[in-house]
C-alpha cells in the first residue's frame, strides 16, 4: 500500500477518518492479513471443508503440525483464520467462551450467525475507541442451521458476510474468483475438498508439499475433525500443484 499525500495526518489512530472516508489502520490490518497464507472454506451437503496454507518452519527442530489454522469452537461449530497467530488465538478463545456461555444458558449449540454477529461487534469496537488497534485477522466461521451448512466471513472492520464458499488471506480476491467460477452445485465432501485444495493452490505462487496444508472437516453435532498429515497426503496424491517437501518451506513470520 503506497503512502498517499496527506495520509500521514490520518493514519495515527483507527478512530480518525481521512477526508475521503477511509480508516487507514483498518486497511493496514487487511494488508497484514494478505501477508499470511490463503485459507478457504467450502460448504457441501452435510458439512464444511476448511483448507489453509501454512508456512512451514525452516528449522528441522520445529513441529509443522503445531501451526494451526483451523479451530474447533463447539459441536458443529468451527473456523479457519488468516493473519497474525496471536490475534487469531484471542478471537478463537472469544468464540469458544461465548459458545459455552450460550450452551449453559440455553442447553443448545449456539447458532453460528449469533456468534458471528457477536464477534463482528467486538472487532468493530477495536476500530472505534482510542488506545486500541484492529485485530489483524480475517476469519471464516462455519456452522449449521437445521442441518444446512453456512459460513460467515469476518474481517478487521467488523463486517460480517455470509457465503457458500470463500477465501481469506493471500490473494483472496483471485482465489474467491476461482471459487465462484469453479464451484459445482450440489457438492459432495470429495468435490468440496478438491475445490478447496485447488483454490488454496491458486493463492500460492509455487507448488507446496502436503505438509503445508491444514485441512479440517466440520459436520453437524460433531467436533471439528482435523485430517492427519498422512490422510492429507493420500487425498492430494497426484494433484499437479502439490510439490515435494524439498521444494518449499518458508520461515515463519507470525502469519502462517
C-alpha positions in Angstrom: 0.0 0.0 0.0 1.6 3.3 -1.1 1.5 6.3 1.2 -0.6 9.0 -0.4 0.0 12.7 0.1 -1.6 13.9 3.3 -2.2 10.3 4.5 0.2 10.6 7.4 -2.2 13.0 9.1 -5.0 10.4 9.3 -3.3 7.1 9.9 -2.2 7.7 13.5 -5.2 6.1 15.1 -8.0 3.8 13.9 -10.6 6.4 15.2 -9.8 9.1 12.6 -11.4 9.1 9.2 -9.5 10.6 6.2 -11.3 13.2 4.2 -12.4 10.5 1.7 -13.9 8.4 4.4 -11.1 5.8 4.9 -9.8 4.2 8.1 -6.2 3.6 7.3 -5.4 1.4 10.4 -8.1 -1.0 9.3 -6.6 -1.0 5.8 -3.2 -1.7 7.3 -4.6 -4.6 9.2 -6.1 -6.0 6.0 -2.7 -5.7 4.3 -1.1 -7.6 7.2 -3.6 -10.4 6.6 -2.6 -10.5 2.9 0.9 -11.4 4.0 -0.3 -14.6 5.6 -1.3 -17.9 3.9 -4.5 -18.4 2.0 -7.4 -20.1 3.8 -10.6 -21.4 2.1 -13.9 -22.8 3.4 -16.4 -24.6 1.1 -19.8 -25.9 2.2 -21.3 -29.1 0.9 -24.4 -31.2 1.6 -23.9 -32.2 5.2 -20.7 -30.3 6.1 -17.9 -27.8 5.6 -14.3 -28.3 4.4 -11.7 -25.9 5.8 -8.3 -25.8 4.0 -5.5 -23.4 4.8 -1.9 -23.0 3.7 0.7 -22.6 6.5 4.3 -21.5 6.0 6.4 -24.5 7.1 9.2 -23.7 9.5 12.8 -23.7 8.1 14.2 -25.4 11.2 14.1 -29.2 11.3 13.5 -28.9 15.0 10.1 -27.4 14.6 6.9 -29.4 14.5 5.0 -28.3 11.4 1.7 -29.7 12.9 1.9 -27.2 15.8 0.9 -24.4 13.4 -2.9 -24.5 13.4 -5.1 -22.6 11.1 -8.5 -24.4 11.8 -10.1 -24.5 15.2 -13.0 -26.3 16.9 -15.4 -24.0 18.7 -18.2 -26.4 19.8 -20.1 -29.3 18.3 -21.0 -28.3 14.7 -19.0 -25.1 15.0 -15.5 -24.4 13.7 -13.5 -21.7 11.9 -10.3 -21.1 9.9 -8.2 -18.0 10.2 -5.7 -15.9 8.3 -3.4 -13.3 9.8 -1.4 -12.9 13.0 -1.3 -16.1 15.1 -1.7 -14.3 18.4 -4.7 -12.3 17.3 -6.3 -15.4 15.9 -5.9 -17.2 19.3 -7.7 -14.3 21.1 -10.6 -14.3 18.7 -11.0 -18.1 18.8 -11.0 -18.0 22.6 -13.7 -15.4 22.5 -15.9 -17.7 20.3 -15.3 -20.7 22.5 -16.3 -18.8 25.6 -19.4 -17.3 24.0 -20.4 -20.8 22.7 -20.1 -22.3 26.1 -22.0 -19.5 27.7 -24.8 -20.0 25.3 -24.8 -23.8 25.9 -25.0 -23.3 29.7 -27.9 -20.7 29.4 -30.0 -22.4 26.7 -28.8 -26.0 26.7 -28.1 -25.9 22.9 -25.3 -25.3 20.5 -25.0 -21.6 19.8 -26.2 -20.5 16.3 -23.1 -19.7 14.2 -24.8 -16.5 13.0 -25.3 -15.3 16.6 -21.6 -15.9 17.4 -20.5 -14.2 14.1 -22.5 -11.1 14.9 -21.1 -11.0 18.4 -17.6 -11.3 17.2 -18.2 -8.7 14.5 -19.3 -6.3 17.2 -16.1 -7.0 19.1 -14.0 -6.4 16.0 -15.8 -3.2 15.3 -15.2 -1.8 18.8 -11.5 -2.1 18.2 -11.8 0.4 15.3 -13.8 2.9 17.3 -12.0 3.5 20.6 -8.7 5.2 21.2 -5.7 3.2 22.6 -6.5 0.1 20.6 -5.6 -1.3 17.2 -7.7 -3.5 14.9 -7.2 -7.3 15.0 -5.0 -8.3 12.1 -7.1 -11.4 11.4 -9.8 -12.5 9.0 -11.9 -15.5 9.9 -14.3 -17.9 8.3 -16.8 -19.2 10.9 -18.9 -22.2 9.9 -21.9 -23.9 11.4 -25.3 -25.3 10.7 -29.0 -24.2 10.7 -31.4 -27.2 10.6 -28.6 -29.3 9.2 -27.7 -26.8 6.4 -24.1 -25.7 6.4 -23.3 -22.0 6.3 -20.3 -19.6 6.6 -19.7 -16.1 7.9 -16.6 -14.1 6.9 -15.3 -11.6 9.4 -12.6 -9.0 8.8 -10.9 -6.3 11.0 -13.6 -3.8 10.2 -16.2 -6.0 12.0 -18.2 -6.6 8.8 -20.0 -9.9 8.6 -21.0 -11.5 5.3 -22.5 -15.0 4.6 -21.0 -17.3 1.9 -21.4 -20.7 0.4 -17.6 -20.8 -0.1 -15.0 -18.1 0.3 -11.3 -17.3 0.8 -9.3 -15.1 3.1 -5.6 -14.3 3.3 -3.1 -14.1 0.5 -4.6 -13.4 -3.0 -8.1 -13.7 -1.6 -9.8 -11.9 -4.5 -8.2 -14.1 -7.1 -9.0 -17.2 -5.1 -12.6 -16.1 -4.5 -13.0 -15.5 -8.2 -11.7 -19.0 -8.8 -14.2 -20.4 -6.3 -17.1 -18.5 -7.9 -16.1 -19.8 -11.4 -15.5 -23.5 -10.4 -17.9 -24.3 -7.6 -20.3 -27.1 -8.5 -23.9 -27.4 -7.2 -24.7 -29.6 -5.5 -21.3 -30.5 -3.8 -20.2 -33.7 -2.1 -17.5 -33.9 0.5 -14.9 -35.1 -2.0 -15.7 -32.4 -4.6 -15.6 -29.7 -1.9 -12.3 -31.0 -0.7 -10.8 -31.0 -4.2 -12.1 -27.5 -4.9 -10.8 -26.1 -1.6 -7.3 -27.5 -2.2 -7.2 -26.2 -5.8 -8.3 -22.8 -4.5 -5.5 -22.7 -1.9 -3.1 -23.6 -4.7 -4.4 -20.6 -6.7 -3.3 -18.4 -3.9 0.2 -19.9 -3.8 2.9 -18.7 -6.2 4.8 -22.0 -6.1 3.9 -25.7 -5.6 3.9 -26.9 -2.0 4.1 -30.2 -0.1 1.1 -31.8 1.6 2.5 -30.9 5.0 1.8 -27.2 4.2 -1.9 -27.9 4.3 -4.1 -27.7 7.3 -7.4 -29.5 6.5 -10.4 -29.9 8.7 -14.0 -31.3 8.2 -17.0 -30.0 10.1 -20.3 -31.9 10.3 -23.5 -31.3 12.3 -23.4 -32.2 16.0 -19.7 -33.4 15.9 -16.5 -31.7 16.8 -14.3 -30.3 14.0 -12.1 -33.1 12.7 -8.6 -32.2 11.5 -7.1 -34.5 8.9 -3.8 -36.1 9.7 -0.7 -35.4 7.6 -0.9 -39.0 6.3 -4.6 -38.7 5.2 -4.0 -35.3 3.6 -1.0 -36.7 1.6 -3.1 -39.6 0.5 -6.0 -37.5 -0.7 -3.9 -34.9 -2.6 -1.6 -37.6 -4.2 -1.3 -36.9 -7.9 -2.5 -33.3 -7.8 0.0 -31.4 -10.1 0.2 -28.3 -7.9 1.4 -30.3 -4.9 5.2 -30.1 -4.7 7.8 -32.2 -2.9 8.9 -31.4 0.7 12.3 -30.3 -0.6 10.9 -27.7 -2.9 9.4 -25.3 -0.4 9.5 -24.1 3.1 9.3 -20.6 4.3 10.5 -19.0 7.5 7.5 -18.5 9.8 6.9 -14.8 10.4 3.9 -15.0 12.7 1.5 -15.1 9.7 1.4 -18.9 8.8 
